[in-house]
Amino acid sequence: MVALVIALALFFDFTNGFHDTANAMATPIATGAIKPKTAVALAAVLNLVGAFLSTEVAKTISGGLIREGSDGIHITPDVIFAGLMGAILWNMITWLKGLPSSSSHALFGGLIGAALVGIGFHSINFETVLQKVILPAIFAPLIAGGVAYLCTRLAYALTSRHDPETGDKLTQKRGGFRTGQIFTSSLVALAHGTNDAQKTMGIITLVLIAAGTQTPGSGPQFWVVAACAFAIAIGTYAGGWRIIRTMGSGLTEVKPAQGFAAETSTASAILASSHLGFALSTTQVASGSVIGSGLGRKGTSVRWGTAGKIALGWLFTLPAAGIVGGLTAWLVSIGTVGVVIASVAGTAAVLSMYVASRQTHVGHHNAVEVEEAGQAVRFRKKKKSNKSKGAQL
């Protein structure tokens, strides 16, 4: 059972990789800073490196969310198995729909639902859930969006030019920001590996503690860190083109200066949260930064309807994954037969969603197509007056 849970955790890590690739690479792909296939390869390498930089978030998962010490609740591998099943199925559903939901909250929801059904309310450390999951989920996107807004306004203010004779504003080429995006998007990918890979490290550490092969309160072992690093890197290289298209279609008209600002604020928020042990949703931070950078440029309009649908998906992630995790925990409580039923049903569901995805294939060749229905940020181009055109000439 322990081996089954570890394998399932690594598969979740794989889905996390391709589910969240868009957080780092949708913007530079959309602005033309990096070619699609190069972008995901770069993100995969940096996710691998980032996974080795910190283990604070892993400790939050393994020793804070679910009580597992000698004075707490002895969680079983069966319960962890159920929680992972809830997280994986929700990840697959949202990937199939191209919805940039939070893999992190899917994992937390699955674990909490499984623990509530399998053990009881007393097994959950609700103080940790509030401080390191709920509150960061509320404030991090707002803070990142505000920083991106200010950075965008500052970028355009510092690079604006005016005609010395007429005072008219001239077109300013900001190609340097496109080059800068290579570095800022790389920093986001590095930060993503630092934060998200640790969540699976925490899960595997938790199951090892539950099985009695590791002492409570200890951090992840090196082989756990390495396995999770490679799993998320391979998943990232798989691309996650459906979600890249969803985020990229809203980012296609984003200018390099905005992309630079959004990526800088995203990376800063994720790295700070990783240092503090906050299990942050990188998807929420990235989306908040994109909207903030869009509002920071004059002449923009945010399509709040699409943004609202994404936010609604975030709202349902915790309870939806929790319900699946709870149902799986109930099945598992029956015994070996329940574990077999849950395993077969889960495998069938994942395979059916994969087959369904092949009917409308999305790859690097069509991931950045602009679709009006998917735009989150849309820009209105102002007509230039004859006077301003003459000044530019």
C-alpha positions as CSV (number, residue, x, y, z in Angstrom):
1,M,0.0,0.0,0.0
2,V,2.9,2.4,0.8
3,A,4.4,1.6,-2.6
4,L,1.0,2.3,-4.3
5,V,0.7,5.6,-2.5
6,I,4.2,6.7,-3.5
7,A,3.6,5.8,-7.1
8,L,0.3,7.7,-7.0
9,A,1.9,10.7,-5.4
10,L,4.6,10.8,-8.2
11,F,1.8,10.6,-10.8
12,F,0.1,13.6,-9.1
13,D,3.4,15.4,-9.3
14,F,3.5,14.7,-13.0
15,T,0.0,16.1,-13.5
16,N,1.0,19.1,-11.4
17,G,3.9,19.7,-13.9
18,F,1.9,19.8,-17.1
19,H,-1.1,21.5,-15.3
20,D,1.0,24.5,-14.2
21,T,3.4,25.0,-17.1
22,A,1.3,27.9,-18.2
23,N,2.1,29.8,-15.1
24,A,5.6,30.5,-16.2
25,M,5.5,30.2,-20.0
26,A,2.1,31.3,-21.3
27,T,3.2,35.0,-21.3
28,P,6.6,34.7,-23.0
29,I,5.1,32.3,-25.6
30,A,2.3,34.8,-26.3
31,T,4.6,37.8,-26.7
32,G,7.0,35.8,-28.9
33,A,9.9,36.0,-26.4
34,I,10.4,32.2,-26.4
35,K,9.3,29.5,-28.9
36,P,6.7,27.1,-27.4
37,K,8.8,23.9,-27.4
38,T,11.9,25.8,-26.1
39,A,9.8,27.4,-23.4
40,V,8.5,24.1,-21.9
41,A,11.9,22.5,-22.1
42,L,13.4,25.4,-20.2
43,A,10.6,25.3,-17.6
44,A,11.2,21.6,-17.1
45,V,14.9,22.1,-16.4
46,L,14.2,24.9,-14.0
47,N,11.4,23.1,-12.2
48,L,13.9,20.3,-11.6
49,V,16.5,22.6,-10.2
50,G,14.0,24.5,-8.1
51,A,12.8,21.4,-6.4
52,F,16.1,21.1,-4.6
53,L,16.2,24.6,-3.2
54,S,13.9,24.3,-0.2
55,T,11.8,21.9,1.9
56,E,9.8,24.4,4.0
57,V,6.5,23.8,2.2
58,A,7.1,20.0,2.3
59,K,7.3,20.3,6.1
60,T,3.9,22.2,6.1
61,I,2.3,19.3,4.3
62,S,3.9,16.5,6.2
63,G,3.8,17.9,9.7
64,G,1.2,20.7,9.8
65,L,-1.9,20.1,7.7
66,I,-2.8,16.6,9.1
67,R,-1.8,15.7,12.6
68,E,0.6,12.8,12.5
69,G,2.8,13.0,15.6
70,S,2.8,10.6,18.6
71,D,0.4,12.9,20.4
72,G,-1.8,13.4,17.3
73,I,-3.6,11.3,14.8
74,H,-1.8,8.3,13.2
75,I,-2.9,8.8,9.6
76,T,-2.8,5.7,7.4
77,P,-1.6,5.2,3.9
78,D,-5.2,4.3,2.9
79,V,-6.3,7.9,3.8
80,I,-3.4,9.4,1.9
81,F,-4.3,7.2,-1.1
82,A,-7.9,8.5,-1.0
83,G,-6.7,12.1,-0.8
84,L,-4.4,11.7,-3.8
85,M,-7.2,10.2,-5.9
86,G,-9.3,13.3,-5.3
87,A,-6.5,15.6,-6.3
88,I,-5.6,13.7,-9.4
89,L,-9.1,13.4,-10.8
90,W,-9.8,17.1,-10.3
91,N,-6.5,17.9,-12.0
92,M,-7.4,15.8,-14.9
93,I,-10.9,17.2,-15.2
94,T,-9.7,20.9,-15.2
95,W,-6.8,20.0,-17.6
96,L,-9.3,18.5,-20.0
97,K,-11.4,21.7,-19.8
98,G,-8.3,23.9,-20.1
99,L,-9.2,25.5,-16.8
100,P,-6.1,27.0,-14.9
101,S,-7.2,25.7,-11.5
102,S,-5.0,25.2,-8.5
103,S,-3.2,21.8,-8.2
104,S,-2.2,22.8,-4.7
105,H,-5.8,23.3,-3.5
106,A,-6.8,20.1,-5.2
107,L,-4.2,18.2,-3.1
108,F,-5.3,20.0,0.1
109,G,-9.0,19.4,-0.6
110,G,-8.4,15.7,-1.4
111,L,-6.4,15.2,1.8
112,I,-8.8,17.1,4.0
113,G,-11.9,15.3,2.6
114,A,-10.2,11.9,3.0
115,A,-9.1,12.6,6.6
116,L,-12.5,13.9,7.6
117,V,-14.2,10.7,6.4
118,G,-11.4,8.3,7.2
119,I,-10.5,9.6,10.7
120,G,-12.6,12.6,11.8
121,F,-12.6,16.4,12.3
122,H,-10.0,16.1,15.0
123,S,-7.4,14.9,12.5
124,I,-7.2,18.3,10.7
125,N,-5.1,21.1,12.0
126,F,-7.5,23.9,11.0
127,E,-5.2,26.6,12.3
128,T,-2.5,25.6,9.8
129,V,-5.1,25.3,7.0
130,L,-6.2,28.9,7.7
131,Q,-2.8,30.4,8.1
132,K,-0.9,28.7,5.4
133,V,-3.5,27.7,2.8
134,I,-6.7,29.9,3.0
135,L,-5.2,33.3,3.8
136,P,-2.4,33.1,1.2
137,A,-5.0,32.0,-1.4
138,I,-7.0,35.2,-0.7
139,F,-4.2,37.7,-0.3
140,A,-1.4,36.4,-2.6
141,P,-3.2,37.0,-6.0
142,L,-4.3,40.5,-4.8
143,I,-0.8,41.4,-3.7
144,A,0.8,40.0,-6.9
145,G,-1.8,41.8,-9.0
146,G,-1.1,45.1,-7.2
147,V,2.6,44.8,-7.7
148,A,2.2,43.9,-11.3
149,Y,0.0,46.9,-11.8
150,L,2.6,49.3,-10.3
151,C,5.5,47.7,-12.2
152,T,3.6,48.0,-15.5
153,R,2.8,51.7,-14.9
154,L,6.4,52.3,-13.9
155,A,7.8,50.5,-16.9
156,Y,5.7,52.5,-19.3
157,A,6.5,55.8,-17.5
158,L,10.2,55.2,-17.6
159,T,10.3,54.3,-21.3
160,S,7.8,56.8,-22.7
161,R,9.0,59.5,-25.1
162,H,7.5,62.8,-26.3
163,D,8.2,64.9,-29.3
164,P,10.4,67.8,-28.2
165,E,8.6,70.3,-30.4
166,T,4.9,69.3,-30.2
167,G,5.0,67.4,-27.0
168,D,3.0,64.6,-28.6
169,K,3.6,61.1,-27.3
170,L,5.7,59.0,-29.7
171,T,5.7,55.2,-30.2
172,Q,8.4,53.7,-28.0
173,K,9.9,50.3,-28.9
174,R,10.3,48.2,-25.8
175,G,12.0,45.1,-27.3
176,G,14.3,45.0,-24.3
177,F,11.4,43.8,-22.2
178,R,10.9,40.8,-24.5
179,T,14.5,39.8,-23.9
180,G,14.0,40.4,-20.1
181,Q,11.0,38.0,-20.2
182,I,13.4,35.1,-20.9
183,F,14.9,35.7,-17.5
184,T,11.7,36.6,-15.6
185,S,9.8,33.6,-16.9
186,S,12.8,31.4,-16.0
187,L,12.6,32.7,-12.5
188,V,8.9,31.9,-12.3
189,A,9.6,28.3,-13.5
190,L,12.4,28.0,-10.8
191,A,10.0,29.3,-8.2
192,H,7.3,26.9,-9.3
193,G,9.6,24.0,-8.8
194,T,10.6,25.3,-5.4
195,N,7.0,25.6,-4.2
196,D,4.9,22.9,-6.0
197,A,7.3,20.0,-6.1
198,Q,7.6,20.2,-2.3
199,K,3.9,19.4,-1.9
200,T,4.4,15.9,-3.3
201,M,7.6,15.6,-1.1
202,G,5.4,16.4,1.9
203,I,2.8,13.7,0.9
204,I,5.4,11.0,0.4
205,T,7.1,12.0,3.7
206,L,3.6,11.8,5.4
207,V,3.0,8.3,4.1
208,L,6.4,7.2,5.3
209,I,5.7,8.6,8.7
210,A,2.3,6.9,8.7
211,A,4.0,3.6,7.8
212,G,6.4,3.9,10.7
213,T,9.5,4.1,8.4
214,Q,10.3,7.7,9.3
215,T,10.1,9.7,12.5
216,P,7.3,12.3,12.9
217,G,8.4,15.9,12.4
218,S,11.3,15.0,10.1
219,G,11.8,16.5,6.6
220,P,11.8,14.7,3.3
221,Q,14.7,12.3,2.5
222,F,17.0,13.0,-0.4
223,W,15.5,10.2,-2.6
224,V,12.1,11.7,-2.1
225,V,13.3,15.2,-3.2
226,A,15.0,13.7,-6.3
227,A,12.0,11.6,-7.3
228,C,9.6,14.5,-7.0
229,A,12.0,16.9,-8.8
230,F,12.2,14.5,-11.8
231,A,8.4,13.8,-11.8
232,I,7.4,17.5,-11.9
233,A,10.1,18.2,-14.5
234,I,8.9,15.4,-16.8
235,G,5.3,16.6,-16.4
236,T,6.3,20.1,-17.2
237,Y,8.0,19.0,-20.4
238,A,4.8,17.2,-21.4
239,G,3.5,20.8,-22.0
240,G,0.0,21.1,-20.6
241,W,-0.8,22.9,-23.9
242,R,-4.6,23.1,-23.2
243,I,-4.0,25.4,-20.2
244,I,-1.3,27.3,-22.0
245,R,-3.8,28.0,-24.7
246,T,-6.4,29.2,-22.1
247,M,-4.0,31.6,-20.5
248,G,-2.1,32.4,-23.7
249,S,-5.3,33.4,-25.6
250,G,-5.8,36.1,-23.0
251,L,-2.2,37.0,-23.1
252,T,-1.6,37.1,-26.8
253,E,-2.0,40.9,-27.0
254,V,0.0,41.6,-23.9
255,K,3.0,43.7,-24.6
256,P,6.5,42.6,-23.4
257,A,6.6,45.3,-20.7
258,Q,3.4,43.9,-19.2
259,G,4.6,40.3,-19.4
260,F,7.9,41.3,-17.8
261,A,6.0,43.0,-14.9
262,A,3.6,40.1,-14.4
263,E,6.4,37.5,-14.3
264,T,8.5,39.5,-11.9
265,S,5.7,39.9,-9.4
266,T,4.7,36.2,-9.8
267,A,8.2,35.0,-9.1
268,S,8.6,37.3,-6.1
269,A,5.4,36.2,-4.5
270,I,6.1,32.5,-5.0
271,L,9.7,32.6,-3.7
272,A,8.7,34.6,-0.6
273,S,5.9,32.1,0.2
274,S,8.3,29.1,-0.3
275,H,10.7,30.7,2.2
276,L,7.9,31.2,4.7
277,G,6.5,27.7,4.2
278,F,3.2,28.9,2.6
279,A,1.7,26.3,0.3
280,L,0.7,28.9,-2.3
281,S,-1.3,28.4,-5.5
282,T,1.1,29.5,-8.3
283,T,-1.9,29.5,-10.7
284,Q,-3.8,32.1,-8.6
285,V,-0.7,34.2,-8.3
286,A,0.1,34.1,-12.0
287,S,-3.5,35.0,-13.0
288,G,-3.6,37.9,-10.5
289,S,-0.4,39.2,-11.9
290,V,-1.7,39.0,-15.5
291,I,-4.8,41.0,-14.7
292,G,-2.8,43.5,-12.7
293,S,-0.4,44.1,-15.5
294,G,-3.3,44.4,-18.0
295,L,-4.9,47.1,-15.8
296,G,-1.6,48.9,-15.5
297,R,-1.5,49.7,-19.2
298,K,-3.8,52.5,-20.5
299,G,-6.4,51.5,-23.1
300,T,-7.1,48.0,-21.7
301,S,-10.3,46.3,-20.7
302,V,-10.5,43.2,-18.5
303,R,-13.0,40.6,-19.4
304,W,-14.3,40.0,-16.0
305,G,-16.7,37.3,-17.1
306,T,-13.9,34.9,-18.1
307,A,-11.9,35.9,-15.0
308,G,-15.0,35.2,-12.9
309,K,-15.3,31.7,-14.4
310,I,-11.6,31.0,-13.5
311,A,-12.2,32.3,-9.9
312,L,-15.3,30.1,-9.7
313,G,-13.1,27.1,-10.6
314,W,-10.8,28.1,-7.8
315,L,-13.7,28.3,-5.3
316,F,-14.9,24.8,-6.2
317,T,-11.4,23.1,-6.2
318,L,-11.1,22.5,-2.5
319,P,-14.6,21.1,-1.9
320,A,-14.7,19.1,-5.2
321,A,-11.4,17.4,-4.6
322,G,-12.5,16.9,-0.9
323,I,-15.7,15.1,-2.0
324,V,-13.8,12.7,-4.3
325,G,-11.2,12.2,-1.5
326,G,-14.0,11.5,1.0
327,L,-15.8,9.1,-1.2
328,T,-12.6,7.2,-2.0
329,A,-11.8,7.1,1.8
330,W,-15.2,5.5,2.3
331,L,-14.5,2.9,-0.3
332,V,-11.1,2.2,1.0
333,S,-12.5,1.6,4.5
334,I,-14.3,-1.5,3.2
335,G,-10.9,-3.2,2.9
336,T,-8.9,-4.6,0.0
337,V,-11.9,-4.8,-2.2
338,G,-12.5,-1.1,-1.8
339,V,-8.9,-0.2,-2.6
340,V,-9.2,-2.3,-5.8
341,I,-12.5,-0.7,-6.8
342,A,-11.1,2.8,-6.2
343,S,-7.9,2.0,-8.1
344,V,-9.8,0.6,-11.1
345,A,-12.4,3.4,-11.2
346,G,-9.7,6.1,-10.9
347,T,-7.5,4.5,-13.6
348,A,-10.5,4.2,-15.9
349,A,-11.5,7.8,-15.3
350,V,-8.0,9.1,-16.1
351,L,-7.7,7.0,-19.3
352,S,-11.2,8.1,-20.5
353,M,-10.2,11.7,-20.0
354,Y,-7.0,11.2,-21.9
355,V,-8.8,9.5,-24.8
356,A,-11.3,12.4,-24.8
357,S,-8.5,14.9,-25.0
358,R,-7.1,13.2,-28.2
359,Q,-10.3,14.0,-30.0
360,T,-9.5,17.7,-29.8
361,H,-5.7,17.6,-29.8
362,V,-3.9,20.7,-28.5
363,G,-0.1,20.9,-29.0
364,H,2.6,23.5,-29.5
365,H,1.4,24.1,-33.0
366,N,-2.0,25.4,-32.0
367,A,-1.6,26.3,-28.3
368,V,-1.2,30.0,-28.9
369,E,-4.2,30.5,-31.2
370,V,-6.3,33.5,-30.2
371,E,-9.9,32.6,-29.5
372,E,-12.2,35.4,-28.5
373,A,-14.1,33.2,-26.1
374,G,-10.9,32.6,-24.1
375,Q,-9.6,36.1,-23.7
376,A,-9.2,37.3,-20.2
377,V,-7.5,40.6,-21.0
378,R,-8.3,42.4,-24.2
379,F,-6.7,45.5,-25.6
380,R,-8.4,48.3,-27.5
381,K,-6.2,49.8,-30.1
382,K,-6.6,53.6,-30.4
383,K,-6.6,55.1,-33.8
384,K,-3.6,57.4,-34.3
385,S,-4.3,60.9,-35.4
386,N,-2.6,62.3,-38.5
387,K,-0.8,64.8,-36.3
388,S,0.8,62.0,-34.2
389,K,1.6,60.0,-37.3
390,G,3.5,63.0,-38.7
391,A,5.4,63.5,-35.4
392,Q,6.5,59.8,-35.5
393,L,7.7,60.1,-39.0
